[in-house]
Amino acid sequence: MKRFSAIFGLFGTILALSVPATAQEALNIQQPNGRFGFLVNPYRAGAVPPVHLENSGRFSQLIRAGNLYLSAHDIVALAIENNIDVEIQRYGPLLARQVLLRAEGGGALRGVGQSVAAGPQSVSLQGVSVNGSVISAASGVTSGGGIVTQLGPSIPSLDPTVVVFTNFAHSTSVQSNTFLTGTTALVSSTRSFQSQIVKNFDWGLTGQLTFASTRIGLNSQLFNLNPYTQGFLDLQVTQNLLQNFGRAVIGRNIRVQKNNVKVSMLQFQQQLIATVSAALNLYWDLVSFHADVNARTREVTTSRQLLEDNRKQVDLGALAPIEITRAESQLYSSEQDLVTAQTNLLQQETILKNYLSRNGIAEAGLSNLRIVPLDNFEVPEKEETRPLEDWISQALGHRVELQEARLNLESNQMNLAGIKSSLRPTLQAFGELTNNGLSGDVTALGALQSGIGRLVGGYGNLLSQIAGRAYPNYSAGVSLNIPLRNRAAQADYATSLLEIRQNELTLRKNVNQIRVDVQNALVGLEQARARYEAARKARVLQEQTLAGDRRRNELGALVIYQVMTDQRDLASAVSAEVQSMANYTHARIALDQALGNTLPVNHVSVSEALQGQVSQPSILPAVLPKEERQ
């Protein structure tokens, strides 16, 4: 009985291990519910909710009197909540977890990664270039991209399999020898039942437990038992000792996919960085276009006033009529510059609204809204100074591309363990233990036989014999399979090892490129600041020049044409200063990207971004700026 209890203990262990532990853990998957769900749910299809195409309620909080008032914080929040590229990447971790569930069942890995999408560009690209070369996102290691394949020894199904078989039969056999059966037509009625559970373990063991019983009734009285039931309980175990041995080999897909789950989260972060950076670049360009429109509007106003003054002075005879023509020419030129600036502003608004909305500009009422920025450019008095190696060290520790590359390299090395296992011969140790039983009704002939009493009984007697190991069978052995040349396995291993060497070099190349990115970003920031300082000084000097020429003109020492030229030059100087401030802001954003510092600088929580809801509310100022519509 103790031995039989051990057998059923193993049977219970197999059943316990067969219960899936992670089937309910996949987010966004609606598992079927109902009676006997724990039995039938593994065979029902889960449901995935349809895509969410409604924008967050933050838009309505920022709209006043036909204007959409936005700050840099609002831009980041709206991009996180509504941008479609971010929403697409939210599915990445969910997909990776489903592939992990597949790997835990022994399935090959599937490629489900989505590349990181770059944001749109502004209408005008006059700014300082961002990172010279951005490392592309890795999407994790799979067994064959979109095709489900597997190198190295095949991984068995790690989900247990239960087989139940039953059979009812009635047969008639014509007998040529009535001495053995006592009849010329032997009629048998058979009822068979068999159940079996098979479980593969991730260290290379396969266990198979089978119980079978068959009840046979005959029309012959020459049997000792009739009808009778025979049955057995059989346990077979097979253990791989060389090829396909150990968790490092059989469980490699599970370990690789756990890395891929981490990679999917890092890829989501990379999409956040790209989206937030693109949205901020669009926003600050919009601020510069607003400032440019305001400058050009002032230029038009001044040109109109100058035209009116010249007409009055011509009427008085103080100026020649040609000055009216010159003033009109200046006015038309100023109006043309204003139309160009307004066009840039309207196009930039369209690009930004499309980027911040899940339905693009088709969102109800969004196309008619004008965007009013609430922030102004701020250039600090001085820049933070640190040794270059400190900047580079920060980037190497924070850039998600490097973390992805290291995880993928680690995953390839995990796969190498399985491919290396295929170089070994196949050596298996196996054993089998069978307990047999036989029970039935004694016939008149059987009653004359000695020792038949222990076989007389019903189904309980059969089970008692099996449990008591009354009629045991034992067998054990080993099986060895040696390929004589093994060329395919050698080629696979060498190829995979060479690919790992390539990955190591690529990782080094990425590290070198990050150094270049950081240094270029610092140089770009320094250059942008120098351009801003020069543009600011040029604007101040142009204001002084215009003021001086106006005084000279009032005193009659200067022709009016020079004043008009000064006004045009001042408007251009103001536009150049605004553009230089936008370029400086782009350079700051590019430096944050190069350092891997975009998310913390903009107070972005990855967990909130995954949920698609930023907790910090948008609050409009008490006094809103007015949008001057042209």
Secondary structure as UniProt FT lines:
FT   HELIX           2..17
FT   TURN            23..24
FT   TURN            27..28
FT   TURN            35..36
FT   HELIX           37..40
FT   HELIX           41..43
FT   HELIX           58..61
FT   STRAND          63..64
FT   TURN            65..66
FT   STRAND          67..70
FT   HELIX           72..82
FT   HELIX           84..104
FT   TURN            105..106
FT   TURN            145..146
FT   STRAND          161..174
FT   HELIX           178..181
FT   STRAND          185..200
FT   TURN            202..203
FT   STRAND          205..218
FT   STRAND          225..240
FT   TURN            243..244
FT   HELIX           247..250
FT   HELIX           252..316
FT   HELIX           322..356
FT   TURN            358..359
FT   HELIX           360..362
FT   TURN            364..368
FT   STRAND          370..373
FT   HELIX           388..398
FT   HELIX           400..421
FT   TURN            422..423
FT   STRAND          426..442
FT   HELIX           444..447
FT   TURN            450..451
FT   HELIX           452..455
FT   HELIX           459..467
FT   TURN            468..469
FT   STRAND          471..481
FT   HELIX           487..554
FT   TURN            555..556
FT   HELIX           560..595
FT   HELIX           598..601
FT   TURN            602..603
FT   HELIX           606..611
//
